[in-house]
Amino acid sequence: MLAACAGLLLIGCPEEKPKDELVERAVFGIFFGGQVQERNEVPFEIDRGKQTQGIRVDFREQLTRDIPVRWEWDRPAPRGKRATASSRVTELGRGVAPKGSQRFEAPLELAPGDPLGEWNVRLFVDDRLVLDQRFLVYSEASRQAAERRNEDEDD
């Protein structure tokens, strides 16, 4: 009986992800005051003076060699096109975290005409996947208008 309970406990416990020996932390979010605010929802904003989103990698220690970094920025079909499984657009990017550094950052810019909806960013460091994150790009103006309508209906 005790063995069966122990077995059930093990099944219910999530498997702990092995630590990457190179990467301390990899995040996607909005750059703000030297920090990255991790987000699952990002307002559509193309003015970099108001908002810049991107990826950041913090390494466990200073790099002893140049490290290749690449990312995939996946989004729905452009506005006005009918969405299908094959109409998603993936933009590829790459960079190098130079020897001696302990951080790598890359802004990922939204552009006029980019679609709203579910996006995904995948980040590879030294050809290892370190981040795979879905997030929603939404219209702040549309969201505020919907909230106002809901408030008016509640009154």
Summary of the structure (lengths in Angstrom):
residues: 155
radius of gyration: 20.0
end to end distance: 58.2
largest distance: 62.8
contacts: 374
relative contact order: 0.21
helix: 17%
strand: 44%
